[in-house]
């Protein structure tokens, strides 16, 4: 397998045509070794246009690495800055946290599965990423009392809880895949003021839900 050719094809045939045009993002995708964050059994699929199962330590976690073009669009949309602190919910393999950390001052990434926390921590250490903290906790309870300049949900949710929006600093952005099968939409939500938010629909996609997030009430008769 020609890894560099596969990486080139991933970026030029999948990601750039999907309206990822920020050159800093594209340059980072060329530089960062995505294959080092993929579970060994799926390494050959590191650059394919698909989600990759996160089977680690012999455990099928049920979680996935998002497709490369979805990760890239979300990174481009949230656009972290050098002075900003970012919260990611769903640490997974640590790949998205590494992408975010390249642009941000600090990244806190959370996961509720111990094996994924260990996997992400090991990947980040091997990649030499100093400004990411991996926490074993539910993202809605991450860093109690803390607020963030940007929040990324690396999985889908039926809706974005208000408690999470309240953690955004003024001008802060949140990117999430919102909805339920068969319809989900990636959204960029920006905090404009104390109680004012704007929402922009980015693209349609589907992905696995984040575990143990609030669900919409369902009526029974």
PyMOL commands that set and color helices and strands:
alter all, ss='L'
color gray80, all
select helices_A, chain A and resi 3-18+23-31+34-37+40-45+68-78+95-103+114-127+139-141+162-165
alter helices_A, ss='H'
color red, helices_A
select strands_A, chain A and resi 52-56+59-65+85-89+106-111+132-136+148-157+168-180+183-191+197-204
alter strands_A, ss='S'
color yellow, strands_A
deselect
rebuild
show_as cartoon
